Amino acid sequence: MTTQTSRAVVSGLVDDGLLDPARSAEAETVVQGALREGPVSSAPLRRRLAEIAGYVGGAFVVGAAWLFFSATWDDLGRAGQVSLLLVSAAVLVAGGLLLARAERRAGADPLDSIRGRLAAVLLTGGAACTAFGAGIWLDGVLGNGELVVVLAALAGVLVAVGGYLAVPSPVGQLGIAVGTFVMIPSGLAALHSDSQSAIPLGLLVLLLGGVWLGLAERGVWRERTTARVIGCVIAFVGAQIPVADEQAWVAYLATAGLGAAAFGLYVGTRSWPYLATGVIAVTVAVPEALYDWAGGSLGAAGILLATGVTLLVASLAGLRLRQEVTG
């Protein structure tokens, strides 16, 4: 049992890019030795509970502050609102950097400690405050709503990238993804305010997902599995956006193509997000295309049947592919 567990741990580390495959045998020996030492003490559990309690307490503090300032927000004026948000951002960023620095001085990995994870949350919160503060200030200067959103999101993304470089974390990566995603529709609206087509937006979001996955495979994102999930979600959303357009066939092709690409990536990486994305994309694309081709005459029962059959076939194909890859 210990051997199987150690192999599973080492395989997971290799799949996520955290371990050189050439050192798998050496790592497996180390993991087996650690597992033979006996059960983990209750101290880590107590620390995790303390960490959760800290986050819950922080959430209550933030909620109380939100209630307080929401009642007097309009009375603060634009200058007061911007000052409050930017000061909050500065405090959060400074606190996050200090916590990360303390962990590194202690020789610990920030992500493997409570203070390190808290630092990542603080830095991401600072990026959010920066974005909102910049947005309120720019709204008074420019008066162009879409351009304001783009510039404000860009400011938040820059701070989030700096925070991620200081403390790589899934939270920081998600903050960068959200800020970048927000910039795309606002940027298109600012450039082509009269355009009603959803195809450019969908293709740009799909491209963002592809770039995100490319960075994940090149090891730019430390949390490779998290990056794969984020990239696959973004790409799937982008492929589906043109469904609302008159040329909905673009969405069907894009989603089916995403599914095929995801299956291909799974063969090369054996990473479950790609397998899940392939199954979901094919399951969604085929019934959509059939419904459109039939002009809506299939009805609810027909669509459910097509979806069920497609899901079954896609799942069987995914299982078969998984067996071939892992076998």
C-alpha positions in Angstrom: 0.0 0.0 0.0 2.9 2.3 0.9 4.5 1.6 -2.5 1.3 2.4 -4.4 0.8 5.6 -2.5 4.3 6.8 -3.0 4.1 6.1 -6.7 0.8 8.0 -6.9 2.4 11.0 -5.1 5.5 11.0 -7.3 3.3 10.6 -10.5 1.2 13.6 -9.4 4.3 15.7 -8.8 5.7 14.8 -12.3 2.4 15.5 -14.0 2.2 19.0 -12.4 5.8 19.8 -13.5 7.0 20.0 -9.9 9.5 17.1 -10.2 12.0 16.2 -12.8 10.9 12.8 -14.3 14.5 11.7 -14.2 14.5 11.8 -10.4 11.2 9.9 -10.0 12.9 6.8 -8.5 14.9 8.8 -6.0 11.7 10.8 -5.0 9.7 7.6 -4.6 12.3 6.3 -2.1 12.1 9.5 -0.1 8.3 9.4 -0.1 8.2 5.8 1.0 10.5 6.5 3.9 8.3 9.4 5.0 5.1 7.3 4.8 6.7 4.6 6.9 7.4 7.0 9.7 3.8 6.8 10.8 0.7 8.9 10.8 0.9 12.7 10.7 0.5 14.4 14.0 -2.6 16.5 14.8 -0.6 19.7 14.8 -1.0 20.3 11.0 -4.8 19.8 11.4 -4.8 22.4 14.3 -2.8 24.8 12.1 -5.3 24.3 9.2 -8.2 25.0 11.5 -6.5 28.1 12.8 -5.9 29.2 9.3 -9.6 28.7 8.4 -10.6 30.6 11.5 -8.3 33.4 10.5 -9.9 33.6 7.0 -13.4 33.5 8.5 -12.5 36.2 11.0 -11.0 38.3 8.2 -14.2 37.8 6.2 -16.3 39.1 9.1 -14.0 42.2 9.4 -14.3 42.9 5.7 -18.0 42.5 5.8 -18.3 44.9 8.7 -16.1 47.4 7.0 -18.2 47.0 3.8 -21.4 47.7 5.7 -20.0 50.7 7.4 -18.5 52.3 4.3 -21.5 51.4 2.1 -23.7 53.6 4.3 -21.4 56.6 4.0 -19.9 55.8 0.5 -21.6 58.6 -1.3 -20.7 61.1 1.4 -17.0 60.5 0.9 -16.9 62.0 -2.6 -14.8 60.8 -5.4 -11.5 61.9 -3.8 -12.4 60.2 -0.5 -13.4 57.0 -2.3 -10.2 56.8 -4.4 -8.1 57.6 -1.4 -9.8 54.9 0.7 -9.4 52.2 -2.0 -5.8 53.1 -2.8 -4.7 53.3 0.8 -6.4 49.9 1.4 -4.5 48.5 -1.6 -1.2 49.9 -0.3 -1.8 48.4 3.2 -2.8 45.0 1.7 0.2 44.8 -0.7 2.6 45.9 2.0 1.3 43.3 4.4 1.5 40.6 1.8 5.1 41.4 0.9 6.1 41.6 4.6 4.6 38.2 5.2 6.2 36.7 2.2 9.6 38.2 3.1 9.4 36.8 6.6 8.7 33.3 5.3 11.6 33.4 2.9 13.9 34.6 5.6 12.8 31.6 7.6 13.8 29.4 4.7 10.2 28.3 4.0 8.2 28.1 0.8 5.5 30.8 1.2 2.9 28.5 -0.4 3.6 25.8 2.2 2.8 28.0 5.1 -0.2 29.7 6.6 1.5 33.1 6.4 2.5 32.5 2.8 -1.0 31.7 1.7 -2.3 34.7 3.6 0.2 36.8 1.8 -1.1 35.6 -1.5 -4.7 36.5 -0.5 -3.6 40.0 0.7 -1.7 40.7 -2.5 -4.6 39.7 -4.7 -6.9 41.8 -2.5 -4.6 44.7 -3.0 -4.8 44.2 -6.8 -8.6 44.3 -6.6 -8.6 47.5 -4.5 -6.2 49.1 -7.0 -8.5 48.3 -9.9 -11.5 49.7 -8.3 -9.7 52.8 -7.1 -8.2 53.4 -10.5 -11.6 52.9 -12.1 -13.3 55.6 -9.9 -10.5 58.1 -10.5 -10.4 57.4 -14.3 -14.1 57.7 -14.5 -13.9 61.3 -13.3 -11.0 62.1 -15.7 -12.0 60.3 -18.9 -15.7 59.8 -18.7 -15.5 56.9 -21.2 -16.9 53.9 -19.4 -15.4 51.1 -21.5 -12.0 52.6 -21.7 -12.1 53.2 -17.9 -12.8 49.6 -17.3 -9.9 48.5 -19.5 -7.4 50.8 -17.8 -8.7 50.0 -14.3 -8.5 46.3 -15.0 -5.0 46.7 -16.5 -3.9 48.5 -13.3 -5.3 45.6 -11.2 -3.6 43.0 -13.5 -0.2 44.7 -13.1 -0.4 44.7 -9.3 -1.7 41.1 -9.4 1.3 40.0 -11.7 3.7 41.7 -9.2 2.0 39.9 -6.4 2.2 36.6 -8.2 5.9 37.1 -8.9 6.4 37.7 -5.2 4.2 34.8 -4.0 3.1 32.4 -6.7 -0.4 31.0 -5.8 -3.6 29.8 -7.3 -5.4 32.9 -5.9 -3.0 35.2 -7.6 -3.2 33.4 -10.8 -7.0 33.6 -10.7 -6.8 37.3 -10.0 -4.7 37.8 -13.1 -7.1 35.7 -15.2 -10.2 37.6 -14.0 -8.6 41.0 -14.7 -7.4 40.0 -18.1 -10.7 38.5 -19.0 -12.5 41.7 -18.1 -10.3 43.7 -20.4 -11.4 41.9 -23.5 -15.1 42.8 -23.9 -14.5 46.3 -22.6 -11.6 46.8 -25.0 -13.7 45.6 -28.0 -16.6 47.9 -26.9 -14.2 50.8 -26.7 -12.8 50.2 -30.2 -16.0 49.1 -32.0 -18.9 50.4 -30.0 -21.3 49.8 -32.9 -20.4 46.2 -33.5 -23.0 43.7 -32.5 -21.1 40.5 -33.5 -20.1 38.2 -30.7 -17.6 36.3 -32.9 -14.6 38.6 -32.3 -15.2 38.5 -28.5 -15.4 34.8 -28.5 -12.3 34.3 -30.6 -10.3 36.7 -28.4 -11.4 34.9 -25.2 -10.6 31.6 -26.9 -7.2 32.9 -27.7 -6.7 34.0 -24.2 -7.4 30.5 -23.0 -4.9 29.1 -25.5 -2.2 31.5 -24.4 -2.9 30.6 -20.7 -2.5 26.9 -21.5 0.6 27.6 -23.5 2.1 29.4 -20.5 1.1 26.5 -18.3 2.8 23.9 -20.5 6.0 26.1 -20.6 6.0 26.2 -16.8 5.4 29.9 -16.5 2.6 29.2 -14.0 3.9 27.4 -11.0 0.5 25.8 -10.3 0.3 23.9 -13.5 -3.0 22.0 -12.8 -4.7 25.2 -11.7 -3.4 26.9 -14.8 -4.8 24.2 -17.0 -8.2 24.4 -15.3 -8.3 28.2 -15.7 -7.1 28.0 -19.3 -9.6 25.3 -20.3 -12.5 27.2 -18.7 -11.6 30.4 -20.4 -11.2 28.6 -23.8 -14.5 26.9 -23.4 -16.3 30.1 -22.5 -14.7 31.8 -25.5 -15.7 29.0 -27.9 -19.3 29.2 -26.6 -19.7 33.0 -26.8 -20.6 33.1 -30.6 -23.6 30.9 -29.9 -25.5 34.2 -29.4 -24.4 35.4 -32.8 -26.3 34.9 -36.1 -23.4 32.8 -37.3 -23.7 30.3 -34.4 -21.9 27.6 -36.5 -18.6 29.4 -35.5 -19.3 28.4 -31.9 -20.0 24.8 -32.8 -16.8 24.5 -34.8 -14.8 26.3 -32.1 -16.2 24.1 -29.3 -15.7 20.9 -31.3 -12.1 22.0 -32.2 -11.4 22.7 -28.6 -12.6 19.3 -27.6 -10.3 17.6 -30.2 -7.4 19.8 -29.1 -8.1 19.0 -25.4 -8.0 15.2 -26.2 -4.7 15.7 -28.0 -3.2 17.6 -25.1 -4.4 14.9 -22.7 -2.4 12.3 -24.7 0.7 14.4 -24.3 0.3 15.4 -20.7 -2.1 12.9 -19.0 -3.6 15.8 -17.2 -7.3 15.4 -16.2 -8.4 19.0 -17.0 -7.8 18.3 -20.7 -9.7 15.0 -20.6 -12.6 16.7 -18.8 -12.6 19.6 -21.3 -12.6 17.3 -24.2 -15.6 15.3 -23.0 -17.6 18.5 -22.0 -16.8 20.3 -25.3 -17.9 17.4 -27.5 -21.0 16.8 -25.4 -22.0 20.5 -25.8 -21.1 21.0 -29.4 -22.8 18.1 -31.0 -26.4 18.7 -29.5 -26.1 22.4 -30.3 -25.2 21.7 -33.9 -28.0 19.1 -34.3 -30.6 21.5 -32.8 -29.5 24.3 -35.1 -29.4 22.0 -38.1 -32.9 20.7 -37.4 -34.3 24.2 -36.9 -35.4 23.4 -33.4 -37.7 20.6 -34.6 -36.1 18.0 -32.4 -37.8 19.3 -29.3 -36.7 18.9 -25.7 -36.8 15.1 -25.8 -34.7 15.0 -28.9 -32.1 17.3 -27.5 -31.9 15.3 -24.3 -31.5 12.1 -26.3 -28.8 13.7 -28.4 -27.0 15.1 -25.4 -27.2 11.7 -23.6 -25.9 9.8 -26.5 -23.1 12.3 -27.2 -22.1 12.3 -23.5 -22.0 8.5 -23.4 -19.9 8.3 -26.6 -17.6 11.1 -25.4 -17.2 9.5 -22.0 -16.4 6.1 -23.5 -13.9 7.7 -25.8 -12.3 9.5 -22.9 -12.1 6.4 -20.8 -10.6 4.5 -23.8 -8.1 7.3 -24.3 -7.2 7.3 -20.6 -6.6 3.5 -20.6 -4.3 3.8 -23.7 -2.4 6.7 -22.2 -1.9 5.2 -18.7 -1.6 1.6 -19.9 
